[in-house]
């Protein structure tokens, strides 16, 4: 029985972790001996133990990381707010970063050599992300692991501080890996353009989802939360972060409310912007038309209750699962063309794509679909067909786990 070691070092739980759970479960089903190695975040450990404890062993490694250190992150925030007054510290900071990267690679080398996996698969939210992700690639090669892969879920960031040293590390990591999987074309192209990866070392494998076995009916959903099923419902599912653009949606909803006053807004999620969003809604006098549902682990089942799902990301949203879930539910979608969303949706054919951070354009698109139900239903059905054709989980799993055969 071949042994797979999945390695991840993440700041939180999102689409990348869901992807990893899908791979772990299918690898176990196909007869592989699976171990996942992750950092010691309590929420991450609980997530893996809750979702895959029956399919794999979960082991913990605790590499120090500048990219996850709260003090360093606070310092970067202060630097941004002071107009980069302390940018001169980036060069010595990058020396420390690379020293940690190399030290972690040696630590992981001894660990990997003792575990002796046949396949190492590193799961990276972005690139380069946490130091230990590239450390793991180097350690995997040094330890003689026969097959070594990395999946990159986000866009590659440009080198900062010491670009020459970063290029040296990237070339060593590229050589250490058999293949880098990108989940969107934008991610793949950024690895070539920004980080100098060769196209021969990259492979595009889009995320995929399984069909949902059950959705809540509109009447049941509205009864549960106290909404009116006879009135239009606009939905949002995601974290309350600036990069997700949920604050822009709140601004757009004010315009939607003026055009279609009976519209209701459902916000599913949580995050640091929640209090400021509530304050803004109160100042606009529309707080009673907005429902905050908090984090819902099975939020996907709400999709058929929405007249429109809005994906308002202001930054690069690589290949969001929430879009695929809305497509599978035939829920009409208004989304910003920030990143991989434009690869999922064909504008005016399977959804409406709009520019980021444009609340007036967002409001117009939402109102258009609320007022034109036949068009909204046509877009939803086309989206469902596109998902079934291109983004089924079986395609992602077969393409990825097929790489493990050697």
C-alpha positions as CSV (number, residue, x, y, z in Angstrom):
1,X,0.0,0.0,0.0
2,X,1.5,3.3,-1.1
3,X,1.7,6.1,1.5
4,X,0.6,9.6,0.8
5,X,1.7,12.5,3.0
6,X,-0.4,15.7,2.6
7,X,1.3,18.8,4.0
8,X,-0.4,22.1,4.8
9,X,0.5,25.2,6.8
10,X,-2.4,27.6,6.7
11,X,-3.8,30.7,8.5
12,X,-7.4,29.5,8.5
13,X,-10.1,27.2,7.0
14,X,-11.4,27.9,3.6
15,X,-11.6,26.5,0.1
16,X,-8.0,25.1,0.1
17,X,-8.8,23.0,3.2
18,X,-12.0,21.8,1.6
19,X,-10.0,20.7,-1.4
20,X,-7.6,18.8,0.8
21,X,-10.4,17.0,2.6
22,X,-11.8,15.9,-0.8
23,X,-8.4,14.5,-1.8
24,X,-7.8,12.8,1.5
25,X,-11.2,11.0,1.4
26,X,-10.8,9.8,-2.2
27,X,-7.2,8.7,-1.7
28,X,-8.3,6.7,1.3
29,X,-11.2,5.2,-0.7
30,X,-8.7,4.2,-3.5
31,X,-6.6,2.3,-1.0
32,X,-3.7,4.7,-0.2
33,X,-2.3,4.9,3.3
34,X,-2.9,8.6,4.1
35,X,-1.4,11.0,6.6
36,X,-2.0,14.7,6.9
37,X,0.7,16.9,8.5
38,X,-0.5,20.4,9.5
39,X,0.3,23.2,11.9
40,X,-1.1,23.3,15.5
41,X,-4.0,25.8,15.0
42,X,-6.8,24.4,17.1
43,X,-9.5,25.2,14.6
44,X,-7.6,23.5,11.8
45,X,-7.0,20.4,13.9
46,X,-10.6,20.2,14.9
47,X,-11.6,20.6,11.2
48,X,-9.5,17.7,10.1
49,X,-10.5,15.5,13.0
50,X,-14.1,16.2,12.3
51,X,-14.0,15.7,8.6
52,X,-11.2,13.1,7.9
53,X,-10.3,11.3,11.1
54,X,-11.8,8.1,9.7
55,X,-9.7,8.4,6.5
56,X,-6.3,9.3,7.7
57,X,-3.9,10.0,10.5
58,X,-3.5,13.7,11.5
59,X,0.0,14.7,12.7
60,X,1.1,18.1,13.9
61,X,4.3,20.0,13.1
62,X,4.8,23.5,14.5
63,X,7.2,25.5,12.2
64,X,7.8,29.1,13.2
65,X,6.5,31.4,10.6
66,X,7.0,35.2,10.0
67,X,4.0,35.2,7.6
68,X,1.7,33.9,10.4
69,X,3.3,35.8,13.3
70,X,0.8,38.3,14.8
71,X,3.5,40.8,15.8
72,X,5.0,40.8,12.2
73,X,1.5,41.2,10.7
74,X,0.8,44.1,13.0
75,X,4.1,45.7,12.0
76,X,3.1,45.3,8.3
77,X,-0.2,47.0,9.0
78,X,1.5,49.9,10.7
79,X,3.9,50.2,7.8
80,X,1.0,50.4,5.3
81,X,-0.9,53.0,7.4
82,X,2.3,55.1,7.7
83,X,2.8,55.1,3.9
84,X,5.6,52.6,4.0
85,X,7.8,54.6,6.4
86,X,9.4,51.4,7.7
87,X,9.9,49.6,4.4
88,X,13.7,49.7,5.0
89,X,13.1,46.8,7.5
90,X,12.0,44.5,4.7
91,X,15.5,43.5,3.6
92,X,16.7,42.4,7.1
93,X,13.3,40.8,7.5
94,X,13.7,38.7,4.4
95,X,17.1,37.5,5.6
96,X,15.3,36.2,8.7
97,X,12.5,34.8,6.5
98,X,15.0,32.7,4.4
99,X,16.9,31.6,7.5
100,X,13.6,30.2,8.9
101,X,12.8,28.6,5.5
102,X,16.1,26.8,5.4
103,X,16.0,25.7,9.1
104,X,12.4,24.4,8.6
105,X,13.5,22.5,5.6
106,X,16.2,20.7,7.7
107,X,13.6,19.9,10.4
108,X,11.2,18.5,7.9
109,X,13.9,16.5,6.1
110,X,14.4,14.4,9.3
111,X,10.7,14.1,9.8
112,X,10.0,13.0,6.2
113,X,12.9,10.6,6.3
114,X,11.4,8.9,9.3
115,X,7.9,8.7,7.8
116,X,9.1,7.5,4.4
117,X,6.0,8.4,2.3
118,X,5.8,7.5,-1.4
119,X,4.1,10.7,-2.3
120,X,4.3,14.2,-0.9
121,X,1.5,16.6,-1.8
122,X,1.8,20.2,-0.4
123,X,-1.3,22.3,-0.3
124,X,-0.6,26.1,-0.6
125,X,-3.2,28.8,-0.2
126,X,-1.1,31.1,-2.3
127,X,2.5,31.4,-3.4
128,X,4.9,31.6,-1.6
129,X,2.6,31.8,1.4
130,X,4.0,30.3,4.7
131,X,7.8,29.6,4.7
132,X,7.3,25.9,5.5
133,X,5.5,25.2,2.2
134,X,8.6,25.7,0.1
135,X,10.7,24.2,3.0
136,X,8.5,21.0,2.6
137,X,9.3,20.9,-1.2
138,X,13.0,21.1,-0.5
139,X,12.9,18.6,2.3
140,X,10.9,16.1,0.2
141,X,13.6,16.0,-2.4
142,X,16.4,15.7,0.1
143,X,14.5,12.9,1.8
144,X,14.2,11.0,-1.5
145,X,10.3,10.9,-1.6
146,X,9.6,9.5,-5.0
147,X,6.8,11.9,-6.1
148,X,6.4,15.5,-4.9
149,X,3.6,17.8,-5.8
150,X,2.2,21.2,-4.8
151,X,-1.2,22.7,-5.3
152,X,-1.4,26.5,-5.4
153,X,-4.9,28.0,-4.8
154,X,-4.1,31.7,-5.1
155,X,-2.2,34.1,-7.2
156,X,1.6,34.3,-6.9
157,X,3.0,37.3,-5.1
158,X,5.9,39.3,-6.5
159,X,9.2,38.9,-4.6
160,X,9.9,41.7,-2.0
161,X,13.0,42.7,-0.1
162,X,15.5,40.3,-1.7
163,X,14.3,39.4,-5.2
164,X,17.5,37.7,-6.2
165,X,17.4,35.3,-3.2
166,X,13.8,34.6,-3.8
167,X,14.6,33.6,-7.4
168,X,17.2,31.2,-6.1
169,X,14.7,29.6,-3.7
170,X,12.0,29.4,-6.4
171,X,14.3,27.6,-8.8
172,X,15.3,25.2,-6.1
173,X,11.7,24.5,-5.2
174,X,10.7,24.2,-8.9
175,X,13.5,21.6,-9.3
176,X,12.3,19.8,-6.1
177,X,8.8,19.3,-7.3
178,X,7.6,17.0,-10.0
179,X,4.6,19.2,-10.8
180,X,2.7,22.3,-9.5
181,X,-1.0,22.2,-9.8
182,X,-2.9,25.5,-10.2
183,X,-6.6,25.5,-9.6
184,X,-7.2,28.4,-12.0
185,X,-5.6,29.7,-15.2
186,X,-4.9,33.1,-13.5
187,X,-2.9,31.3,-10.8
188,X,-1.0,29.3,-13.3
189,X,-0.1,32.3,-15.4
190,X,1.0,34.3,-12.4
191,X,3.4,31.6,-11.4
192,X,5.0,31.9,-14.9
193,X,4.9,35.7,-15.1
194,X,5.7,36.7,-11.5
195,X,7.8,33.7,-10.3
196,X,9.5,32.4,-13.4
197,X,8.1,28.9,-13.3
198,X,8.3,26.9,-16.5
199,X,5.0,25.9,-18.1
200,X,6.2,22.3,-18.3
201,X,6.2,22.1,-14.5
202,X,2.6,23.4,-14.2
203,X,-0.7,21.8,-14.7
204,X,-4.2,23.3,-14.5
205,X,-6.8,21.3,-12.6
206,X,-9.9,23.2,-11.7
207,X,-11.7,22.7,-8.4
208,X,-14.8,20.6,-8.5
209,X,-17.8,19.8,-6.3
210,X,-20.2,16.9,-5.8
211,X,-23.9,17.3,-6.4
212,X,-25.7,18.4,-3.2
213,X,-28.1,15.7,-1.9
214,X,-30.5,18.2,-0.4
215,X,-31.5,21.9,-0.5
216,X,-33.8,23.7,1.9
217,X,-37.1,24.8,0.3
218,X,-37.6,28.6,0.2
219,X,-40.6,28.5,2.6
220,X,-38.7,26.3,5.1
221,X,-35.6,28.5,4.9
222,X,-37.6,31.8,5.4
223,X,-39.6,30.3,8.3
224,X,-36.4,29.3,10.0
225,X,-34.8,32.8,9.8
226,X,-38.0,35.0,9.9
227,X,-37.8,36.3,6.3
228,X,-40.8,36.7,3.9
229,X,-40.7,34.0,1.2
230,X,-43.0,36.2,-1.1
231,X,-40.4,39.0,-1.3
232,X,-37.0,39.0,-3.2
233,X,-34.0,37.5,-1.5
234,X,-30.4,38.4,-2.2
235,X,-27.8,36.2,-0.6
236,X,-24.1,36.3,0.3
237,X,-22.1,33.4,1.7
238,X,-18.5,34.0,2.9
239,X,-16.3,35.7,5.4
240,X,-16.8,39.3,6.3
241,X,-13.5,40.6,5.0
242,X,-12.6,43.7,2.9
243,X,-11.0,41.5,0.2
244,X,-14.4,39.6,0.0
245,X,-16.1,42.9,-0.9
246,X,-19.0,42.4,1.5
247,X,-18.8,46.0,2.6
248,X,-19.4,46.9,-1.1
249,X,-22.4,44.7,-1.2
250,X,-23.9,46.5,1.9
251,X,-23.4,49.8,0.0
252,X,-25.0,48.4,-3.1
253,X,-27.9,47.0,-1.2
254,X,-28.9,50.6,-0.2
255,X,-29.4,51.3,-3.9
256,X,-31.2,48.0,-4.5
257,X,-33.5,48.9,-1.6
258,X,-34.4,52.2,-3.2
259,X,-35.2,50.5,-6.5
260,X,-37.0,47.5,-5.1
261,X,-37.9,48.4,-1.5
262,X,-39.2,45.0,-0.5
263,X,-35.8,43.2,-1.2
264,X,-34.2,41.2,1.7
265,X,-30.5,40.6,2.1
266,X,-29.2,37.4,3.7
267,X,-25.6,37.4,5.0
268,X,-24.1,34.0,5.9
269,X,-20.7,34.2,7.5
270,X,-18.7,36.0,10.1
271,X,-15.6,38.2,10.3
272,X,-14.1,41.5,11.5
273,X,-16.3,43.7,9.4
274,X,-19.5,42.6,10.9
275,X,-19.9,45.4,13.4
276,X,-19.1,48.2,10.9
277,X,-21.6,46.6,8.5
278,X,-24.3,46.6,11.1
279,X,-23.5,50.2,12.0
280,X,-23.8,51.2,8.3
281,X,-27.1,49.4,7.8
282,X,-28.5,51.2,10.9
283,X,-27.3,54.6,9.6
284,X,-29.1,53.8,6.3
285,X,-32.2,52.8,8.1
286,X,-32.4,49.4,6.4
287,X,-31.1,47.1,9.1
288,X,-34.5,45.3,9.5
289,X,-34.2,44.1,5.9
290,X,-30.9,42.3,6.5
291,X,-30.5,39.0,8.2
292,X,-27.1,38.0,9.7
293,X,-27.0,34.2,10.0
294,X,-23.4,33.8,11.3
295,X,-21.2,30.9,10.2
296,X,-23.2,28.0,8.8
297,X,-21.3,24.8,8.0
298,X,-24.0,23.6,5.6
299,X,-24.7,27.0,4.0
300,X,-24.8,25.4,0.5
301,X,-28.3,24.1,1.3
302,X,-29.6,27.7,1.3
303,X,-28.8,28.3,-2.4
304,X,-32.2,27.5,-3.8
305,X,-33.9,30.0,-1.4
306,X,-32.0,32.9,-3.0
307,X,-33.3,34.9,-6.0
308,X,-29.7,36.1,-6.5
309,X,-26.3,35.1,-5.0
310,X,-23.8,37.9,-5.0
311,X,-20.0,37.2,-5.0
312,X,-18.6,40.8,-4.5
313,X,-14.9,40.0,-4.1
314,X,-12.7,43.1,-4.2
315,X,-9.4,41.2,-4.4
316,X,-8.4,38.1,-6.3
317,X,-10.8,35.3,-5.5
318,X,-9.0,32.4,-7.2
319,X,-11.7,29.7,-7.9
320,X,-14.3,30.1,-5.2
321,X,-16.4,27.1,-4.2
322,X,-19.4,29.2,-3.4
323,X,-19.7,30.1,-7.1
324,X,-19.6,26.4,-8.1
325,X,-22.2,25.6,-5.4
326,X,-24.5,28.3,-6.7
327,X,-24.1,27.0,-10.3
328,X,-25.0,23.5,-9.2
329,X,-28.1,24.9,-7.5
330,X,-29.1,26.9,-10.6
331,X,-29.0,30.0,-8.5
332,X,-28.6,33.2,-10.5
333,X,-25.2,34.8,-9.8
334,X,-23.8,38.3,-9.8
335,X,-20.1,38.2,-9.3
336,X,-17.1,40.5,-9.7
337,X,-14.6,39.5,-12.3
338,X,-11.8,39.4,-9.7
339,X,-9.7,36.3,-10.5
340,X,-10.9,32.9,-11.3
341,X,-14.6,33.8,-11.1
342,X,-14.3,34.9,-14.8
343,X,-13.2,31.3,-15.6
344,X,-16.2,29.8,-13.9
345,X,-18.9,32.1,-15.2
346,X,-19.5,33.2,-18.8
347,X,-20.8,36.7,-18.6
348,X,-24.4,37.2,-19.8
349,X,-24.6,33.4,-20.4
350,X,-24.3,31.7,-17.0
351,X,-24.2,34.7,-14.8
352,X,-23.4,38.5,-14.6
353,X,-19.8,39.6,-14.2
354,X,-19.2,43.1,-12.9
355,X,-16.1,45.2,-12.0
356,X,-14.9,45.0,-8.4
357,X,-15.6,47.8,-5.9
358,X,-18.4,49.3,-8.0
359,X,-21.6,49.3,-5.8
360,X,-23.7,51.2,-8.4
361,X,-22.9,48.6,-11.1
362,X,-23.5,45.8,-8.5
363,X,-26.9,47.2,-7.5
364,X,-28.0,47.6,-11.2
365,X,-27.1,43.9,-11.9
366,X,-29.0,42.7,-8.8
367,X,-32.1,44.8,-9.6
368,X,-32.0,43.6,-13.2
369,X,-32.2,39.9,-12.1
370,X,-34.8,40.6,-9.5
371,X,-37.1,42.3,-12.0
372,X,-36.5,39.9,-14.8
373,X,-37.2,36.4,-13.4
374,X,-37.1,34.6,-16.8
375,X,-33.6,36.0,-17.5
376,X,-32.5,35.0,-14.0
377,X,-33.8,31.5,-14.4
378,X,-32.1,31.1,-17.8
379,X,-28.8,32.2,-16.4
380,X,-29.2,29.8,-13.4
381,X,-30.0,26.8,-15.6
382,X,-27.1,27.6,-18.0
383,X,-24.8,27.8,-15.0
384,X,-25.9,24.4,-13.7
385,X,-25.2,22.8,-17.1
386,X,-21.7,24.4,-17.2
387,X,-20.9,23.2,-13.7
388,X,-22.0,19.6,-14.6
389,X,-19.9,19.7,-17.7
390,X,-16.7,21.2,-16.4
391,X,-16.5,21.3,-12.6
392,X,-17.6,18.0,-11.3
393,X,-15.5,16.7,-8.4
394,X,-14.9,13.4,-10.2
395,X,-12.9,15.2,-12.8
396,X,-10.7,17.0,-10.3
397,X,-10.1,13.9,-8.2
398,X,-9.3,11.7,-11.2
399,X,-6.9,14.2,-12.7
400,X,-5.1,14.8,-9.4
401,X,-5.0,11.3,-7.9
402,X,-4.1,10.0,-11.3
403,X,-0.8,11.8,-10.9
404,X,0.0,9.5,-8.0
405,X,0.2,6.4,-10.2
406,X,3.8,5.5,-11.1
